[in-house]
Amino acid sequence: MSNPKSDSTSTTPDVGPQASAADAPEHSSPGTYSAKGKEFTRDTRYLSDRITRDGRPVEDPEVRTWPVEPGRYRLVVARACPWAHRSIIVRRLLGLEDALSMAVCGPVHDERSWTFDKAPGGVDPVLGYERLQQAYFARDPEYPRGITVPALVDIETKAVVTNDYPSITLDFSTEWAEFHREGAPDLYPEALRADMDDVMRFVYTEINNGVYRCGFAGSQEAYDTAYARLFTALDKISERLETRRFLMGETITEADVRLFTTLVRFDAVYHGHFKCNRQKLSEMPVLWAYARDLFQTPGFGDTVDFVDIKRHYYEVHRDLNPLGIVPLGPDLQNWLSPHGRESFGGNPFGDGTPPGEVIDPVEEGHGLV
């Protein structure tokens, strides 16, 4: 593949909101995500191991590889998290549920990060853990960085294999192909990869991470710069989508997945909580219609948990929302209104078919689909 780590090659150096005290003391206090007087930056250093077909090596000799084996690994996610949400969508679109089980963390965490509080007794039934942190420490008892989702865990050793989320989803498309469902879409078409990598890099740098630069800005100047940069990027993507149904043309690709997980959180969280408030998504006609088109496509809207999304941001980011009050609005039923994007033609799944019945449904009352 031409650039499997499109997210990690942004032009902006980053230190993450869950960075350890050793990496970023200003982010080490529970509920503290912004650093006074500073721009927000994200730590892009992840466990770079890859799960590949037969454990074959990859171009980077420093990257350890593990073999694709159905039933060997467990995907740990939180529906609240946009980075983990990508892996939930891609797993469902490709039909990997039988080959790769999934554990879902709750939306709220403390300084020790994600917990399995949604599982019976608060313990994941497969890993036997209360916290994802335990899987990281099983790999490295001195693990120094953030306990992040998504993470792939080796069920036998109960240790994290990788949390390199850009590679995880692209590898689902390329390395796990033997276990795709019949009719699975090609989310990373070889003929489009060079252009697609550029698009995904832009989406990550300017939009996925752009909302966080606004929300966690530590000064007025940093916020003003981040705000202008974000909406310039949204306008550019809107222009691209004026003449095509999806980012790469007539069918969905991973580029659409990556943009969707930010757009679906925009009005519920980013517009108010992160002060991304030039317009709501629902006031940007092209992007709003595009996002509804995806939301109403099987594999997208049926993975969205608006309750967990709102609880996570408003309860966890206590420096932004000290009382942890979760707003009741906005009304989200408009996600189901007609979008009109069929007029561009194309088929979301190309020559393939939609995914079947939802295997791991969103909690009742938490979604719209």
N, C-alpha and C positions, 0 to 999 in steps of 0.2 A: 504494500500500500504506500501511497506517496507521502503521506504525513499523518500517521495515526494519532499524533498528539497535537492536533490543531489548536486545542484550548490552551496548551501549555507554552505555546510559542508567541504569546502576545508581546506587544512592544512595551507593556507596562510591567515593571517589576512589582511583585506582590507578596505581602505577609498576611496570612489568613486570620479571620476573626476567631478561629479556634486554635491559633498558634500557641505553643507552650510558653511558659514563663522564660525559658532559656532563649527562645527565639524572639519574643516580643513581650516584654514585661507589661506594657500598657494594656495588653489584651488578656492578662492572666487572671484577672479578678472575675468572679462569677458575674455574668450579666454585663460585662464591659466589652464593647466592640469597637468603639471609636477612641482615637487618641487625640487629645486636645492639641490643636495647632498643626495637625498632620493630615496629609491625604491618606485615604485608605489604600492599603496594598494587600495582596493576597499571596499566601505561601503556596507556591505551585510545586513543592517538593513532595512527591508521593512515593509510595512503595511501588517501584516500577516493574515488578514481576509481571509476566504475561502468561495467560493460559492459551496455548496454541495447539493446533492440530498435531497430535502425536508428540507434543512437547518440542516441536521443531524450533531451532534457534531463530532469533530475529536479527535484524541488521546490527543493532547495538550489542556488542559482545558483553557489556556490563549488565545486561538485562537477563535475569534468570527466567527460564520458561518452565511451565507445568503442562502436562497433557490434558487435553479436553477429554473428560470422562463423564458420561451421564450419571447423576446421582452422587458425584464425589464432592461437589462444592455447594455452598449455600450463599445465596445473594442476600446481603443484609441491607435494608433500605429504611428510609423514613419518608412517608408520603408528603411530609411537610417540605422536604428539601428539594430544591429544583435540580440539583446535580444528581441526586438519587432518582428523582422522578424520570429522568431520561432513561435510566436502565430499566425501570418498571415498564415504560412504554415500549422500548425496543424488545424486551423479553416477550411481551405479549404479542406485538406485531409479528415477530418471527416464530411464535409458537414454541418457545423453549421451556414452557412450564414443566413438562414431564422430565426434562433433562436437568433442570436447575431449579431447586426449591428456593423459596423466598421467605425471609423473616422480616417482619415489619416492626420497627421501633415506634414508640410514641412520639408525640410532637414536642414535648417539653423535656429539657434536660438541665443538669447543673454543670459545675466545672469539670465533672468526670464524664460528661457528654451522654450519649444516647443510651437509653434503657429499653428493655423488652417488656415494658409495662402493659402492652396490649396482649401478651401471651398469658395463658392460664397460670395464675400464681406469680406472674411477673418473671417467669423463667422461659427462655426459648426451649421448646420441647426437643429440638434436634441437637443444639449445641450445649444445652444445660447451663447457659449463662444468664445472669440478670442484666449484665451490661456488655455492650460491644467492646468496651475497653479491655475486658478480659481476653478477647480474641487477639487484640493487638499485643497485650502483654504476654500471651502464649507464644507469640512470634519473637518478641523482644521485651524482656522484663523492664528494660530501661528506655522503652520507646519514647522519643522526646517530643513528638509533634502532635498535631490535632487528631482526635479520634473521629474520623469522618465517615460519612456514607456517600455513595454506596461502597460496600466492601465485599469482596469474595473471600469466603472462609473455607478452608479445607476441613471437611467434616471429621475425618479421621483424627487429625492432630488438633482440631479446634483452633487453629491459628490462622490469622489473616494471610492471604496470599497476595492480594493487591487491593489498593484503593485508588488506583490511577483511572479515574472515571472516564476521561476521554478515550483511553484505550479499551476499557471494559466494553463499552457499547459497540465500538467499531469491530472489536474481536468477536462479539456476538454475531455480527454480520458475516465476517470472513472466516473465522477459525471454527465456529460452531455450526457451519453450514450443513453438515451431515445430519444435524438434529433439528433443522428447521421444519416447520409444518409444511404440508403440501399447499402450494399457493402463496407462500410467504413472499412479501415484496423484497426487492433488491434495494436496501436502504443506503448502500454505498457503491453505486454503479462504477465499474472500473473506468468507463469512458468519461465520466464526469469528475473523477477524483481531484484532478489538479485545480479546477475551478471551484469545486465543492470545498476543498480544504481552505481556500482563500475566503470563501463565504463564511464558513464555520469559524475561522479565526476572527473575522470581523464581528460576527455575532457575539462570540465570547468576549472579546476585548472591549467592545463598545456598548453592548446591550446586556448580556448575561451578567458580566462583572460591572457594567456601567451603573446599574441600579444600586449596587452595593457601594460604589464610590460616592454616590449621592447620599445614601442613608448613613454611612459611617464616616462621612467627612468630618474632620476635626476642626475646621475653621470655615468662616464665611467664604473666603477666597477659594478654598478647596471645593466647597459645595457649588459655588457659582460655576467653576470650571467644569466640574463633573456633570452638572445639570445641562450646560450648553452642549457638552460632548455627547451625552446620552440622546438628547432630542435631535441633534444633527444626524446621529446614526439611525434613529427611528425614522426620520424623514427619508433618509437614503434607502432604507429597506422598503419603506412604503412605496417609493418611486419604482423600485424593482418589481414589486408585486402589482403594480398597476397594469402590467402587460402579460403576466403569467400567473397561473393558479397557485403554484408552489414555488419555493425558492429556486429550485433547479429546473423547473419546467412543468410538465404535465402530471408528474407522479410525486408522491411523498418520498423524502429521503431523510437521512439523519439530520441534515441541516434544518429541516422543518421541526423535527423533534426538539432540537436544541433551542430554537427560537420560541417554540410553543411554551416550554416550561417557565420562561420568563413572562411571556404575554399573559398566560392564564392567571398569574399572580399579581398582575399589574394593578387592576382596580381594587382588588381585595386587600392588597398590602402596600405595594410600592408607591402608589399615588399619594397616599396619606402618610404612612409610617416612614417611608424613605424620602418623602418630600419631592417625588418625581411628578410634579403637579402642574406642568404647563397645560396638559390635557389628560383626561382619562383615556384609557384604551378605547372605551366606547364612544369617544369623541374624535377618534382618528379613523375615518370611514374605511380606508383600504385595509389597514392592519386589523381593525375590528372584524370586518367581514372574513378576512383570511383566518383569524384566530377561531371564529365560530365555525368555519368550514372544517378545521382540524378537530375542534372540540366535538363536533357531531359525527366525526369519523370513528368507527370502532377502534379501540386501542388508545385513544386519546382522552376524550371526556370521561370514559368509564374508569379511568385511573386517577381522576382528580378528587382529592379530599379537601374541600374548602374549609372544613372545620379544623382539621389538623394544620393546614397552612396558616390560617389566621392565629390559632393558638400559639404556634411556634414563634412567629415573629413578634407578636405583641406581648407574650409572656416571657420569652427568653431574653429579648433585648432590653434589659431593664435600664440601661443608660439612656435609651431612647424613649422608653415608656415605663417610668419608675413604678407606677402602681399596678402594672400588668393587666390593665383593663382591656378586654377584647371588644372592639366595636361590633355592633349588631349588623351594620350594613357593609357593603351596598347590597341591593337586591340583585341576585345573580341569575334569576330566571331568564334574563335576556340572552344568556349564552345559548339558549335553545331556539331563538328566533331565526327566521330564514336568512341565509347569508348571500344568496345569489351568485356565488362564485362558480356554479356549474356552467355559467355562460362562457367561461374560458375553455371549456372542454376538458379533455384529459380524464384520467381515472386515478384516484388516490393510490390504488394498488397495482397500477400498470396492468400487466397480463395476469396478475395474481388475484387473490380473493381476500375479503376481510377476515380477521381472526374470528374464531368461534366464541363459544360461551366463556364468560369471565371465570377463570379458575380461582383467582384471589381477589374477591370483590372488595370495594371500598365499604367501610362500615355504613350500615343503614342510617340514612339521615345526614350523612357527611358529604354527599355528592349530588349531582343532578341527573345522572344517567344510570 
